[in-house]
Amino acid sequence: MDLRRLDHVGVIVEDLGAAKLLLTDLGLELTETLETGDLTAAFFKCGDASVELIEVHDEAQRLERLGEGNQARIEHIAFDVGDLAKALGALGALGVEPNAPPRHLPDRSMIWTQPETSGGIMFQFVERH
């Protein structure tokens, strides 16, 4: 599999504003904000990778992804790959299954793994266009 680099670490947060302020105070630069129907994500560059802060809009879904009593938790580790289709094939050969069909945005395509099939860790594989 063509793993090019660590792309980002995804962190589910209870309060995006507070989490953004902390990373800004730490000296990280906000480089991208992504709004979808169900969440807002903010990416902060750190070297060659980023920290993605994710606030889920629906309270019940946020609690499910965050876990009760948590203000934040690491949800996934993302790798940049050269070819998402090849990555899916290599993962399948290892018994690692995606949790949904690939998601396509104008600048990237991606999949996430079922943690139960990837050693208890959710990985994301991102192909940049």
C-alpha positions as a Markdown table, in Angstrom:
| # | Residue | x | y | z |
|---|---|---|---|---|
| 1 | Met | 0.0 | 0.0 | 0.0 |
| 2 | Asp | 1.3 | 3.5 | -0.9 |
| 3 | Leu | 1.1 | 5.3 | 2.5 |
| 4 | Arg | 2.6 | 8.6 | 1.7 |
| 5 | Arg | 2.5 | 10.4 | 5.1 |
| 6 | Leu | 0.4 | 10.9 | 8.2 |
| 7 | Asp | -2.3 | 13.2 | 7.0 |
| 8 | His | -4.1 | 14.1 | 10.2 |
| 9 | Val | -5.4 | 12.9 | 13.5 |
| 10 | Gly | -9.2 | 13.4 | 14.0 |
| 11 | Val | -10.5 | 14.5 | 17.4 |
| 12 | Ile | -14.1 | 14.6 | 18.3 |
| 13 | Val | -14.8 | 17.6 | 20.6 |
| 14 | Glu | -17.7 | 18.8 | 22.7 |
| 15 | Asp | -17.0 | 22.5 | 22.1 |
| 16 | Leu | -15.3 | 23.4 | 18.8 |
| 17 | Gly | -14.9 | 27.0 | 19.8 |
| 18 | Ala | -13.0 | 26.2 | 23.0 |
| 19 | Ala | -10.9 | 23.5 | 21.3 |
| 20 | Lys | -10.0 | 25.9 | 18.4 |
| 21 | Leu | -8.9 | 28.6 | 20.9 |
| 22 | Leu | -6.6 | 26.1 | 22.7 |
| 23 | Leu | -4.9 | 25.0 | 19.5 |
| 24 | Thr | -4.5 | 28.6 | 18.4 |
| 25 | Asp | -3.1 | 29.5 | 21.7 |
| 26 | Leu | -0.6 | 26.6 | 21.3 |
| 27 | Gly | 0.6 | 28.3 | 18.1 |
| 28 | Leu | -1.1 | 26.1 | 15.5 |
| 29 | Glu | -2.6 | 27.7 | 12.4 |
| 30 | Leu | -6.2 | 27.1 | 11.3 |
| 31 | Thr | -5.9 | 26.1 | 7.6 |
| 32 | Glu | -9.3 | 24.7 | 6.7 |
| 33 | Thr | -12.9 | 24.6 | 8.0 |
| 34 | Leu | -15.2 | 22.0 | 6.6 |
| 35 | Glu | -19.0 | 22.3 | 7.1 |
| 36 | Thr | -21.2 | 19.3 | 6.2 |
| 37 | Gly | -24.9 | 18.8 | 7.2 |
| 38 | Asp | -24.0 | 16.9 | 10.3 |
| 39 | Leu | -20.7 | 18.3 | 11.5 |
| 40 | Thr | -18.1 | 21.1 | 11.5 |
| 41 | Ala | -14.4 | 20.3 | 11.2 |
| 42 | Ala | -11.5 | 22.6 | 11.7 |
| 43 | Phe | -8.0 | 21.6 | 10.5 |
| 44 | Phe | -4.9 | 22.9 | 12.2 |
| 45 | Lys | -1.5 | 22.4 | 10.5 |
| 46 | Cys | 1.3 | 21.0 | 12.5 |
| 47 | Gly | 4.4 | 20.2 | 10.4 |
| 48 | Asp | 3.5 | 18.0 | 7.6 |
| 49 | Ala | 0.2 | 16.8 | 9.2 |
| 50 | Ser | -2.8 | 18.3 | 10.8 |
| 51 | Val | -5.1 | 18.0 | 13.8 |
| 52 | Glu | -8.8 | 17.8 | 12.8 |
| 53 | Leu | -11.2 | 19.0 | 15.4 |
| 54 | Ile | -14.7 | 17.7 | 14.8 |
| 55 | Glu | -17.9 | 18.9 | 16.4 |
| 56 | Val | -21.0 | 16.8 | 15.6 |
| 57 | His | -24.1 | 19.0 | 15.4 |
| 58 | Asp | -26.7 | 16.4 | 16.6 |
| 59 | Glu | -26.3 | 16.1 | 20.4 |
| 60 | Ala | -27.1 | 12.3 | 20.5 |
| 61 | Gln | -24.6 | 11.5 | 17.7 |
| 62 | Arg | -22.0 | 13.7 | 19.3 |
| 63 | Leu | -22.4 | 11.9 | 22.7 |
| 64 | Glu | -22.2 | 8.5 | 20.9 |
| 65 | Arg | -19.0 | 9.5 | 19.1 |
| 66 | Leu | -17.5 | 11.4 | 22.0 |
| 67 | Gly | -18.4 | 9.0 | 24.8 |
| 68 | Glu | -20.2 | 10.0 | 27.9 |
| 69 | Gly | -18.2 | 12.4 | 30.2 |
| 70 | Asn | -15.5 | 13.2 | 27.6 |
| 71 | Gln | -14.7 | 16.7 | 26.4 |
| 72 | Ala | -12.7 | 15.3 | 23.5 |
| 73 | Arg | -11.3 | 12.0 | 22.2 |
| 74 | Ile | -9.1 | 10.9 | 19.4 |
| 75 | Glu | -11.4 | 9.2 | 16.9 |
| 76 | His | -9.2 | 8.3 | 13.9 |
| 77 | Ile | -5.7 | 8.4 | 12.4 |
| 78 | Ala | -5.6 | 9.4 | 8.7 |
| 79 | Phe | -3.1 | 8.5 | 6.1 |
| 80 | Asp | -2.5 | 10.1 | 2.7 |
| 81 | Val | -2.5 | 7.4 | 0.0 |
| 82 | Gly | -1.6 | 7.6 | -3.7 |
| 83 | Asp | -4.6 | 5.5 | -4.9 |
| 84 | Leu | -7.6 | 4.9 | -2.7 |
| 85 | Ala | -8.9 | 1.9 | -4.9 |
| 86 | Lys | -5.5 | 0.2 | -4.4 |
| 87 | Ala | -5.5 | 0.9 | -0.7 |
| 88 | Leu | -9.0 | -0.6 | -0.4 |
| 89 | Gly | -7.8 | -3.7 | -2.2 |
| 90 | Ala | -4.7 | -4.0 | 0.1 |
| 91 | Leu | -6.9 | -3.5 | 3.2 |
| 92 | Gly | -9.3 | -6.1 | 2.0 |
| 93 | Ala | -6.5 | -8.6 | 1.6 |
| 94 | Leu | -5.6 | -8.0 | 5.2 |
| 95 | Gly | -9.2 | -8.5 | 6.3 |
| 96 | Val | -9.7 | -4.8 | 7.1 |
| 97 | Glu | -13.2 | -3.5 | 6.1 |
| 98 | Pro | -14.4 | 0.0 | 5.4 |
| 99 | Asn | -17.2 | 1.3 | 7.5 |
| 100 | Ala | -19.0 | 2.8 | 4.5 |
| 101 | Pro | -18.5 | 3.3 | 0.7 |
| 102 | Pro | -15.9 | 5.9 | -0.2 |
| 103 | Arg | -16.8 | 9.5 | 0.4 |
| 104 | His | -15.9 | 12.0 | -2.4 |
| 105 | Leu | -15.3 | 15.7 | -2.0 |
| 106 | Pro | -14.0 | 18.0 | -4.8 |
| 107 | Asp | -10.4 | 17.8 | -3.5 |
| 108 | Arg | -10.2 | 14.4 | -2.0 |
| 109 | Ser | -11.8 | 10.9 | -1.6 |
| 110 | Met | -11.7 | 8.9 | 1.6 |
| 111 | Ile | -12.7 | 5.8 | 3.5 |
| 112 | Trp | -12.7 | 4.9 | 7.2 |
| 113 | Thr | -12.1 | 1.5 | 8.6 |
| 114 | Gln | -14.3 | -0.6 | 10.9 |
| 115 | Pro | -12.3 | -0.5 | 14.1 |
| 116 | Glu | -13.2 | -4.2 | 14.8 |
| 117 | Thr | -11.3 | -5.2 | 11.7 |
| 118 | Ser | -8.3 | -2.9 | 12.1 |
| 119 | Gly | -7.0 | -3.7 | 15.6 |
| 120 | Gly | -9.6 | -1.6 | 17.4 |
| 121 | Ile | -8.4 | 1.6 | 15.7 |
| 122 | Met | -10.3 | 3.6 | 13.2 |
| 123 | Phe | -8.1 | 4.6 | 10.3 |
| 124 | Gln | -8.9 | 6.9 | 7.5 |
| 125 | Phe | -7.3 | 6.7 | 4.1 |
| 126 | Val | -7.3 | 9.9 | 2.0 |
| 127 | Glu | -6.5 | 10.3 | -1.7 |
| 128 | Arg | -6.0 | 14.0 | -2.6 |
| 129 | His | -7.0 | 15.1 | -6.1 |
